[in-house]
Amino acid sequence: MSQRFKQNIDEVNGRIADAAAKAGRSASDVTLVGVTKYVDAEVTREFAQAGHRVLGENRPQQMWQKQEALTDLDLQWHLIGHLQRNKAKRMVELAVLIHSVDSLRLLKAIDGFAAEQGKVAKVLLEVNVSGESAKHGFSPGELPAIVEAAADFNAVQVDGLMAMAGLAGDHVDARREFALLRSLAETTAASGLPGNVKMQDLSMGMSGDFEIAIEEGATLVRVGSALFK
Ligand SMILES: *Cc1c(COP(=O)(O)O)cnc(C)c1O
């Protein structure tokens, strides 16, 4: 079992290195978030012990359950899915990065809990780059106002943006959507950022399209099925 995970991790890391090389980037600038949502805590343990400790969950409760079962392991948890405000407190305690901030109210709630906990919560702003109505995230046009508003939240650090390619699209669409996310980060940064906003990180790319995302500038790729096959 864990031999299989070692192989999968090596294979995905190899593909990340190839995609980075093709784009003239360093593989060390790309963080692999291993998405454990398809498996239970015990399989997650085997996966972590096979060598990968940076993990992502899209459901808060599943993250908590796994985290509780695996407290003996030194894991870094990333939240990649929708967060409700009533779960934000515990998420701020646990997650090293919340990729999926999709409303100003949520950002404000995260800020409040982080301030209470005496920490600075690291987040990304999710952007709906495909325009699909089922997708969470800010529209590109909303971003400047959100960035401006973020200046008031001292206990939050916005590291960058996150997106998912549209479900209906192909690789050409995905590339265009990833390029859009990068250009949104660049244009937002060019118009001046508050001190707690850095448009450095781009979380984009999943099993089916992470190489394209890396070519378009991803610094975090969220990969599940290619690691748990
Ligand atoms: C499930 C999920 C992933 C990983 O998807 P795979 O195609 O299995 O790699 C990435 N990002 C989010 C937000 C997800 O929910």
The ligand as an ORCA input file, in Angstrom:
! r2SCAN-3c Opt
* xyz 0 1
  C     -11.063     17.312     -5.114
  C     -10.408     18.619     -5.325
  C      -9.140     18.681     -5.923
  C      -8.384     17.459     -6.402
  O      -9.015     16.897     -7.503
  P      -8.367     15.680     -8.318
  O      -8.936     15.844     -9.673
  O      -8.777     14.440     -7.637
  O      -6.889     15.873     -8.314
  C      -8.571     19.936     -6.078
  N      -9.206     21.070     -5.672
  C     -10.410     21.038     -5.095
  C     -11.043     22.317     -4.677
  C     -11.059     19.818     -4.914
  O     -12.279     19.792     -4.337
*
